[in-house]
């Protein structure tokens, strides 16, 4: 932990980015809440529309399964194989992996885009 603190002191730009992530935390949280609402609405729609079809049996068996399919295949299709393997092993593996994806890809990369645009 002391090494991380020394690194933060040596790189003040990194500290500015970390403060930006912390200050944007509330906005990121509500953005993720909005994503869950959108996933739920479309999961219900796809569940109803694909009832009694092979497509529905494969991807939209339940509301939660529909939300998971939309999230995995619609949001991060390149990582679907590892996410499905993690969910088959244990629910917590999948939750940790999805949390990593949201933090690493969506939050940090969008922060980078915001910094580039602001400069």
C-alpha positions as CSV (number, residue, x, y, z in Angstrom):
1,X,0.0,0.0,0.0
2,X,2.9,2.4,0.8
3,X,4.2,1.8,-2.7
4,X,0.9,2.9,-4.2
5,X,0.9,6.1,-2.2
6,X,4.5,6.8,-3.3
7,X,3.4,6.3,-6.9
8,X,0.5,8.7,-6.4
9,X,2.8,11.3,-5.0
10,X,5.3,10.9,-7.9
11,X,2.6,11.1,-10.5
12,X,0.2,14.0,-9.7
13,X,-1.6,13.6,-13.0
14,X,-2.7,10.1,-11.8
15,X,-4.1,11.7,-8.7
16,X,-6.1,14.1,-10.7
17,X,-7.6,11.3,-12.7
18,X,-8.5,9.3,-9.5
19,X,-10.2,12.4,-8.1
20,X,-12.1,12.7,-11.3
21,X,-13.3,9.1,-11.0
22,X,-14.3,9.6,-7.4
23,X,-16.2,12.9,-8.1
24,X,-18.0,11.2,-11.1
25,X,-19.0,8.2,-9.0
26,X,-22.5,9.4,-8.4
27,X,-23.1,10.1,-12.0
28,X,-21.7,6.7,-13.0
29,X,-23.9,5.0,-10.4
30,X,-27.1,6.6,-11.8
31,X,-26.0,5.8,-15.4
32,X,-25.6,2.2,-14.4
33,X,-29.1,2.3,-12.8
34,X,-30.5,3.7,-16.1
35,X,-28.7,0.9,-17.9
36,X,-30.4,-1.7,-15.7
37,X,-33.8,-0.1,-16.3
38,X,-33.2,-0.2,-20.1
39,X,-32.1,-3.8,-19.9
40,X,-35.2,-4.7,-17.9
41,X,-37.6,-3.1,-20.4
42,X,-36.0,-4.7,-23.4
43,X,-35.7,-8.1,-21.6
44,X,-39.4,-8.1,-21.0
45,X,-40.1,-7.1,-24.6
46,X,-37.7,-9.8,-26.0
47,X,-39.1,-12.4,-23.5
48,X,-42.7,-11.7,-24.7
49,X,-41.8,-11.5,-28.4
50,X,-39.7,-14.6,-28.6
51,X,-42.0,-16.8,-26.6
52,X,-42.2,-20.4,-28.0
53,X,-39.3,-19.9,-30.4
54,X,-35.9,-21.6,-30.5
55,X,-34.3,-18.1,-30.3
56,X,-36.3,-17.4,-27.1
57,X,-35.4,-20.7,-25.6
58,X,-31.7,-20.1,-26.1
59,X,-31.4,-16.5,-25.0
60,X,-34.5,-15.3,-23.3
61,X,-35.7,-18.1,-21.0
62,X,-36.4,-15.8,-18.1
63,X,-36.4,-12.0,-17.4
64,X,-33.0,-12.3,-15.5
65,X,-31.6,-14.5,-18.3
66,X,-32.9,-12.1,-20.9
67,X,-31.2,-9.2,-19.1
68,X,-28.0,-11.2,-18.9
69,X,-28.1,-12.1,-22.6
70,X,-28.7,-8.5,-23.6
71,X,-25.9,-7.3,-21.4
72,X,-23.3,-9.9,-22.4
73,X,-24.1,-10.2,-26.1
74,X,-25.3,-6.6,-26.7
75,X,-22.9,-4.6,-24.5
76,X,-19.6,-6.6,-24.4
77,X,-19.9,-9.3,-27.1
78,X,-16.1,-9.7,-27.4
79,X,-16.0,-10.9,-23.8
80,X,-19.0,-13.1,-23.8
81,X,-17.1,-16.3,-23.8
82,X,-15.2,-15.5,-20.6
83,X,-18.3,-14.0,-18.9
84,X,-20.3,-17.2,-19.6
85,X,-17.5,-19.4,-18.4
86,X,-17.3,-17.4,-15.2
87,X,-21.0,-17.5,-14.6
88,X,-21.0,-21.3,-15.2
89,X,-18.3,-21.7,-12.5
90,X,-19.8,-19.4,-9.8
91,X,-22.1,-16.4,-9.7
92,X,-19.5,-14.3,-7.8
93,X,-16.9,-14.8,-10.5
94,X,-19.3,-13.4,-13.0
95,X,-20.2,-10.5,-10.8
96,X,-16.6,-9.6,-10.2
97,X,-15.8,-9.8,-13.9
98,X,-18.7,-7.6,-14.8
99,X,-17.7,-5.1,-12.1
100,X,-14.2,-5.1,-13.5
101,X,-15.6,-4.5,-17.0
102,X,-17.8,-1.6,-15.9
103,X,-15.0,0.0,-14.0
104,X,-12.1,-0.6,-16.4
105,X,-13.8,-0.1,-19.7
106,X,-16.8,2.1,-19.2
107,X,-15.6,4.4,-16.4
108,X,-11.9,4.7,-17.0
109,X,-12.1,4.9,-20.8
110,X,-14.9,7.4,-20.7
111,X,-12.8,9.4,-18.3
112,X,-9.9,9.3,-20.7
113,X,-12.2,10.5,-23.5
114,X,-13.4,13.3,-21.3
115,X,-9.8,14.4,-20.5
116,X,-8.8,14.3,-24.2
117,X,-11.9,16.3,-25.2
118,X,-11.3,18.9,-22.5
119,X,-7.7,19.4,-23.5
